[in-house]
Amino acid sequence: MQPATVIGSTRATVKHASLAGQRLVIVQPTGVDDAPDGAPLIALDNLGCRKGDQVMLTSDGSYAREITKHENTPARWSVIGLIDERRPA
């Protein structure tokens, strides 16, 4: 699992059949002190995230297959939860 911040949404006119009707968001993975941790990613979003939301991502392929109801989806990242607040460690 990877924490991230939603920085926008995207759409594609030409895409794999499994992504038809799926909401896609652009997320910035974050690490210590909410600092960016790598390049932005595109993730499936079935929770209705908004720009600025803190989310939890998964790269679990079985979850992406469950969301898309497609055995051969090319999707890797999916939003699995919204982070309400972070508490200091």
C-alpha positions as CSV (number, residue, x, y, z in Angstrom):
1,M,0.0,0.0,0.0
2,Q,1.1,3.5,-0.8
3,P,-0.2,6.9,0.5
4,A,-0.8,9.5,-2.2
5,T,-2.5,12.8,-2.9
6,V,-5.0,13.2,-5.7
7,I,-3.8,15.9,-8.0
8,G,-6.4,15.6,-10.7
9,S,-8.5,13.3,-12.9
10,T,-7.9,12.2,-16.5
11,R,-9.7,10.4,-19.3
12,A,-8.8,8.6,-22.4
13,T,-10.7,8.3,-25.7
14,V,-8.8,5.2,-26.7
15,K,-8.3,2.7,-23.9
16,H,-8.4,-1.0,-23.1
17,A,-11.9,-2.4,-23.0
18,S,-11.6,-3.1,-19.2
19,L,-11.2,0.7,-18.5
20,A,-14.5,1.7,-20.3
21,G,-16.6,3.5,-17.7
22,Q,-13.9,3.6,-15.1
23,R,-12.9,6.8,-13.3
24,L,-9.2,7.5,-13.5
25,V,-7.3,9.9,-11.2
26,I,-3.8,11.2,-11.2
27,V,-2.1,10.7,-7.9
28,Q,1.2,11.8,-6.4
29,P,2.6,9.1,-4.1
30,T,3.9,10.5,-0.9
31,G,6.4,9.4,1.7
32,V,7.8,10.9,4.9
33,D,6.3,14.3,5.8
34,D,4.0,14.0,2.7
35,A,7.0,14.6,0.4
36,P,6.6,13.4,-3.1
37,D,7.8,9.8,-3.5
38,G,8.3,9.2,-7.2
39,A,6.5,10.3,-10.3
40,P,2.7,10.8,-10.5
41,L,0.6,7.7,-11.3
42,I,-2.8,7.0,-12.9
43,A,-5.1,5.0,-10.7
44,L,-8.6,3.5,-10.8
45,D,-11.0,5.3,-8.5
46,N,-14.3,3.7,-7.5
47,L,-14.5,5.8,-4.4
48,G,-15.1,9.3,-5.9
49,C,-11.9,11.0,-4.8
50,R,-11.5,14.7,-5.3
51,K,-8.5,16.9,-6.0
52,G,-6.4,17.3,-2.8
53,D,-7.8,14.1,-1.1
54,Q,-5.2,12.0,0.7
55,V,-5.7,8.4,-0.4
56,M,-4.3,4.9,0.0
57,L,-3.3,3.1,-3.2
58,T,-2.7,-0.6,-3.9
59,S,-0.9,-2.3,-6.8
60,D,-2.8,-5.5,-6.2
61,G,-3.8,-6.8,-9.6
62,S,-6.6,-9.0,-8.2
63,Y,-8.3,-5.8,-6.8
64,A,-8.0,-4.1,-10.2
65,R,-9.5,-7.2,-11.9
66,E,-12.4,-7.1,-9.3
67,I,-13.1,-3.4,-9.9
68,T,-13.0,-3.7,-13.7
69,K,-14.7,-7.1,-13.8
70,H,-12.1,-8.0,-16.5
71,E,-9.5,-10.8,-16.2
72,N,-6.8,-9.1,-18.3
73,T,-7.0,-5.5,-17.3
74,P,-3.7,-3.5,-17.8
75,A,-4.5,-1.4,-14.7
76,R,-2.0,-1.6,-11.9
77,W,-2.8,1.1,-9.3
78,S,-6.2,1.4,-7.6
79,V,-7.5,3.7,-4.8
80,I,-8.5,1.5,-1.9
81,G,-9.3,4.1,0.8
82,L,-9.5,7.8,1.8
83,I,-7.2,8.9,4.6
84,D,-9.2,11.0,7.1
85,E,-6.3,12.4,9.0
86,R,-2.7,11.5,9.7
87,R,-1.5,11.3,13.2
88,P,2.2,11.9,14.2
89,A,4.1,8.7,14.7
